[in-house]
Structure formats: structure tokens, C-alpha cells
Amino acid sequence: MALLLASGLLATGSWAALRAPRVESIPRPAAASAWDEARAAYADRDLPRAESILRALLRSQPDRREARLLLGRTLCERGRSSEARGIFSALEKEQGDPESVRGLGAVSESERQFDLAASFYRRAAELRKDDPSLWRDLARAQAGRGDALGALGSLQESLRLDPGQTDLLALQSELAAAAQTPQRRLPAGLRPAERSGRAVEAAFPVGPPVPDPSRAFPRPDGRPR
């Protein structure tokens, strides 16, 4: 039954709301430093250049957390999940912060291991319970494994924390219908068979609302964007 549910419900465009904004929509910083250049390259989708800059930066500043996070995310998007997992695992052991745990969830999601992804996202959400974007991530992973009821609960928690997410209202209705009628198919955007390596964009956006970039990737002047 879960397999039937996970293979889709309604092919509606509203399900794109669980996905993050494309990085191209995020204003790029002026490349005044190696870190800014790396972020600009990532925003331009020049992932090889972003990786090259980040590795050079980390040779001189090996403990720079935000650079390690962005490198992990860049590698994940390049399909090198094993390397990305190593970075996020090391960060999680050192600091146990939500962003490193979220990174592990995104790596698992990119590998279509939705149960494991949901486990990591739940841990991240429990570490930072007031972050609506983490509950969105969890809802997406739960839907990916066919758990419409669980996804509905996580989506509702995200909306409770941030009622302004009007893009999630249609999703809430569709998930409620899926939870009540298991024979219905999950929406196209959440069908496991249709998810690709690009799914990592949903878990690793550069801008709001998923996640808040001012937490893991602050502006050069330290002020929230």
C-alpha cells in the first residue's frame, strides 16, 4: 500500500512548493574574497569552480564551518555523495548542529534512501524546533517514502511556525486527501520514481525559505540577508 501511495497521487504543480527556490534567484555577493567567490560560483551553478575555490580556501582555513558545509553541498549536487557524507559526518561529530545533520539527510535523499533521510531531517528539526524549513524537508522525505500522514503532520508544523508559507496550503489539502485515501497517488513532484539527483536542490537551497541562509551562510558583514 505504501508503494502505491509513494508512486504518486495527483500530478499538480503545487507540489513544487516543497522544493527550494532555485539558486539563480538568490542575489550573488560581490566577489571580494575567496568565500564570496565560492558562493558566487555556486549561485551561478559553476560547481567545479565552487569546489576548486572552496578546497583552496579550506587548505588555509581548514576549520571554517560554512565553507565545509558549502563544499559538502556542492559535492552532493555533483553526485559525489560519498565525499559529501564524509564532510557532513565529520561536522556532525564535531558540532552536532542542525545544518550538518540536514546535510546527511540531503545526501540520503539524493540516494533515494527516504527512510534514512527522514530520520536525519527529524533529528535536525528536533535540534532546531523553531525552523519551519526543517519541517518542510522532513515532510518531503516522508512523502518520498509514501508516508502521507507523517508528511501531513510535518507540513502542518512548518505552517504553524510560519503561517506565511501560502505555497504550502494546497499541499496540505492534497496530503490530507492522500492520508485518508491510501490508494491515491502522491503528487508528481514527490513520487520516488521521478526524483533525480537534482532533488538535492530541495534540501540544499542557498536562500529562503529553506533553509535560512543567515544561519549557515551569513553575509560577509555578518548581518542577516
Secondary structure, DSSP 8 states (H G I E B T S, - for coil): -HHHHHT-B---GGGGGGS---GGGS------SHHHHHHHHHHTT-HHHHHHHHHHHHHH-TT-HHHHHHHHHHHHHTT-HHHHHHHHHHHHHHH--HHHHHHHHHHHHHTT-HHHHHHHHHHHHHHSTT-HHHHHHHHHHHHHTT-HHHHHHHHHHHHHH-TT-GGGHHHHHHHHHHHH-TTSB--GGG-GGG--GGGHHHHS-SSTTSS-HHHHS--TTS---
